[in-house]
Amino acid sequence: MTSKLSITTDPSWLENDHAGLLLLTEFLEPLDLTVHALAESIGLKPERIRAVISGEARMDAELDLRLGRYFGMSEGFFLRLQDSYELLEAKRALNGELDRIVQRAA
């Protein structure tokens, strides 16, 4: 029996939501939490959180720690989301250049 499911691992086909968008769609919206309320709860200005949500600023370690504490997530959770986003974007930007690099054995 063969599966009809196909798994796409080609970076050009994968969605790549940045950490701020995931903060919005997976945390703020389901909890009906405003940016202002979140900012007040974690001791930041709303503008900083809005910049991350819009993709104008990246998730940093301090924001990760504050969000992790507030939402009960592990330290580094939001940074890993940011890193995954940036890695995939870099792969897309390199557009096959990595394939031309010959690996060297350590």
C-alpha positions in Angstrom: 0.0 0.0 0.0 1.4 3.4 -0.9 0.6 6.6 0.7 -1.1 9.4 -1.3 0.3 12.0 1.0 3.3 14.0 -0.3 5.6 15.8 2.1 7.1 18.9 0.8 10.6 19.8 2.1 11.6 22.1 -0.8 12.2 25.5 1.0 10.6 27.4 -1.9 7.2 25.7 -1.3 7.1 25.9 2.5 5.3 28.7 4.3 7.6 30.7 6.5 5.8 32.6 9.2 8.1 34.8 11.3 8.1 34.7 15.1 6.0 37.8 15.4 3.3 36.5 13.2 3.1 33.3 15.2 3.0 35.4 18.4 0.0 37.1 17.0 -1.9 34.2 15.5 -1.1 31.5 18.0 -1.0 33.4 21.2 -2.6 36.9 21.1 -5.6 36.2 18.9 -6.7 32.9 20.5 -6.4 34.4 24.0 -8.1 37.6 22.9 -5.1 39.5 24.2 -4.2 42.9 22.9 -0.7 44.1 22.2 -1.1 46.8 24.7 -2.2 44.4 27.5 0.7 42.0 26.7 3.2 44.8 26.7 1.9 46.1 30.0 2.1 42.6 31.5 5.7 42.0 30.5 7.0 45.5 31.1 7.6 46.7 27.5 6.2 49.4 25.2 3.5 48.2 22.8 5.6 49.6 19.9 8.3 47.0 20.5 5.8 44.2 20.3 4.1 45.7 17.3 7.4 45.9 15.5 8.1 42.2 16.1 4.6 41.2 15.0 4.9 43.2 11.8 8.3 41.8 11.0 10.1 45.1 11.3 12.1 43.9 14.3 13.4 40.5 15.1 12.6 38.5 18.2 15.5 38.9 20.6 16.6 37.1 23.8 15.1 39.6 26.2 11.7 39.5 24.5 11.9 35.7 24.3 12.5 35.5 28.1 9.7 37.8 28.9 7.2 36.1 26.6 8.3 32.6 27.8 7.7 33.6 31.4 4.3 35.1 30.6 3.0 32.3 28.4 4.7 29.5 30.4 6.9 28.5 27.5 10.5 27.2 27.7 13.3 29.7 27.4 14.3 30.0 23.8 10.9 29.0 22.3 10.4 32.3 20.5 14.0 32.6 19.5 13.9 29.2 17.9 10.9 30.3 15.9 12.9 33.4 14.8 15.9 31.3 13.9 13.9 28.9 11.9 12.4 31.7 9.9 15.7 33.4 9.3 17.4 30.1 8.2 14.7 29.3 5.6 14.8 32.9 4.3 18.6 32.6 4.0 18.2 29.3 2.1 15.8 31.0 -0.3 18.1 34.0 -0.8 21.1 31.7 -1.6 19.0 30.1 -4.3 21.0 26.9 -4.8 24.4 28.4 -3.9 24.8 26.0 -1.0 24.7 23.1 -3.5 27.9 24.3 -5.1 29.9 24.2 -1.9 31.9 21.1 -1.6 31.9 19.6 1.9 35.1 19.0 3.6 35.6 16.2 6.1 36.6 17.2 9.6 
